[in-house]
Amino acid sequence: MPVFLKLIYRLVQIIPTFLIVMVFIFLLVRLLPGDPAMAIADSKVTDEQLELIRRNMGLDQPLYVQFAIFVGNTLKGDLGRSIMLSQPVMNVIADHLPASLFLAAYSVVLAVLISVPLAFVCALNRNRLPDLVIRGLFQVGLSTPVFYVGLVLLTLLAAGLRWFPVGGYGESFASRLHHLMLPALTVAFYTAAIVLRNLRAAIIEVLDADYVQFPRANGIAPFRILTRHVLPNAMVSTVTLIGLSIGNLISGTLVTETVFAVPGVGRLMLEAIFARDYPLVQGLTLVFAVLVSLVFLTTDVIQSWLDPRLRLS
């Protein structure tokens, strides 16, 4: 299948996924404990006033009517109005999304810069001391909760040595790189541990393949063999893993952003859940779904570019 047709096919597949997400988030949000009308009402509100608030929010309508209104407004680009911030949900998300995207991209870049060179070191020294030490160190990263790694880095490098700020987002690009270094490193350490294990195994498998042994026997320079033959083939499965990791980063930044006080959508989601802000929770979840779908779409395109055999599937 040509890459263009495959891209169209993947885009069409996003539509039912988006609709299913809309159904689930609509139902799950309404299972949250508490009453959103009470969250925005005054402590001395009367029952009549409370009922009026519910009517204005549409909560007095049957669920199927509420869902039809929700779908119709979403297709128009109207995600409602945030209860706790009294602003359009789209505006609130637009204000907080750049910080999360910057953090996710920063984390992925660090993870790749850390894991790819070390994976080659491990694969070329398989079962020897460098391999055992590196894998043992990153095994700690796999088994340690992300929030604990963040707290350790925060205590040592921010509060102790004062090399980095304890929180915030920064103003300029350089300032943001400085402010987000610790949260990005926290996430990157876990992601790099996963990528390293996968890439190491893939490199070892490719090194033993005949199409690598043949140029080696013909005296081709080892560096050229690694860059022209080993790395592109080993990266095919690793790209999928990185794509999954990016999806998890986008939708799972809640803990990291809370620990480091990053004004992103993960921290905003936590605040919206506690405030029982139905429109904001629904809007954030839909944005997460779209971003994750786009990441997976991009992953498919990159895989097809790395492995021509995938263009025919």
Secondary structure as GFF3:
##gff-version 3
##sequence-region A 1 313
A	DSSP	alpha_helix	3	29	.	.	.	ID=ss1
A	DSSP	alpha_helix	36	40	.	.	.	ID=ss2
A	DSSP	alpha_helix	47	57	.	.	.	ID=ss3
A	DSSP	alpha_helix	63	75	.	.	.	ID=ss4
A	DSSP	alpha_helix	89	124	.	.	.	ID=ss5
A	DSSP	alpha_helix	129	143	.	.	.	ID=ss6
A	DSSP	alpha_helix	146	153	.	.	.	ID=ss7
A	DSSP	pi_helix	154	160	.	.	.	ID=ss8
A	DSSP	alpha_helix	173	179	.	.	.	ID=ss9
A	DSSP	alpha_helix	181	207	.	.	.	ID=ss10
A	DSSP	alpha_helix	210	217	.	.	.	ID=ss11
A	DSSP	alpha_helix	222	225	.	.	.	ID=ss12
A	DSSP	pi_helix	226	230	.	.	.	ID=ss13
A	DSSP	alpha_helix	231	251	.	.	.	ID=ss14
A	DSSP	alpha_helix	254	259	.	.	.	ID=ss15
A	DSSP	alpha_helix	265	274	.	.	.	ID=ss16
A	DSSP	alpha_helix	278	306	.	.	.	ID=ss17
A	DSSP	three_ten_helix	308	312	.	.	.	ID=ss18
###
